[in-house]
Amino acid sequence: MAQRSGFTPDGARIEALRLERGLTVREAAEKANLSARVFYFLEANERPNSAARTVARIALALDTSVEYLLGLTDDPRSMEEVFA
């Protein structure tokens, strides 16, 4: 059985940004076009190896970068803000 490879976003960062933006799990999930259940599991770090599309949707919904969600940078600003 092949192991699924993907990306594992930092659930604590997702939750902190969601709360900072004043969103419930359901609201954030809707913005990201994901189910609330999937969003909750991502926040709880119970869904490793997420598809790149999923991480990108969350980044857009929370107005941040994929790099921040993956722990590659400590700057939570979106790429649009960084390069503005």
HELIX and SHEET records of a PDB file:
HELIX    1   1 GLY A   11  GLU A   20  1                                  10    
HELIX    2   2 VAL A   25  LYS A   31  1                                   7    
HELIX    3   3 ALA A   36  GLU A   43  1                                   8    
HELIX    4   4 ALA A   52  ALA A   61  1                                  10    
HELIX    5   5 VAL A   66  LEU A   69  1                                   4    
HELIX    6   6 MET A   79  VAL A   82  1                                   4    
END                                                                             
